[in-house]
């Protein structure tokens, strides 16, 4: 399965807090592929000590469930005791709303589900560290997953791409009305509903924007219109790209 080649211009030092050896190895491969330098500890207590002793760590990938000290407790200590504002990204096998909320409440900056892709890790590091990459910006969509599950059947792939295109177009029309009416409940529900479809077409950047919009809708924040404008602009680019891909699948 082909993955866009992306790497950071400057090495990013990432602390991987993970008690599972296989998950450590997988994280290491992904991080090295995108230009990061990982170091590893096996629990939250070791993570706290590592950050206390090493000032060169740029970002932490923090597993949630670990022996000795879990990720939530470690993050609270890092924030409250050491007053450290280093970006901490929570990792767990779950991606339910309650898991994400609990991660954010503990002081983590974000949460992603395992297993994750290179693109997901790349974008989340880029977001929190504002790092530059050395290659062209990867495509705004990645249809490799659709091609894989359709087993190169162009008809099946076309149906899925067409479905995603229609769903995004319908979403934008509905959302414009909900924003105009300040119907934040429906805005949140429909935004959440679109996220899984966006994930299928590999539109990671749009997925991240949708998460921001959903959270803002739930909290009824004043910046909802500007967030929606960003989503709409990105969605427009994606629909154009999907239309081009449909032509290739004819």
Buried (B, 14 or more C-beta within 10 A) or exposed (E): EEEBEBBBEEEBBBBBBBBBEEBBEBBBEBBEBBBBBBBBBBBBBBBBEBBEEEEEBBBBBBBBEBEEBBBBBBBBBBBEEEEBEBBBBBBBEEEEEEBBEBBBEBBBBBBBBBEBBBBBBBBBBBBBBEBEBEEEEBEBBBBBBBBEEBEEEEEBBBBBBBEBBEBBBEBBEBBEEBBEEEBBEBBBEBBBEBBEBBBBBBBBBBBBBBBBBBBBBBEEBEEBEEBBEBBBEBBEBBBEBBEEBBEEBE
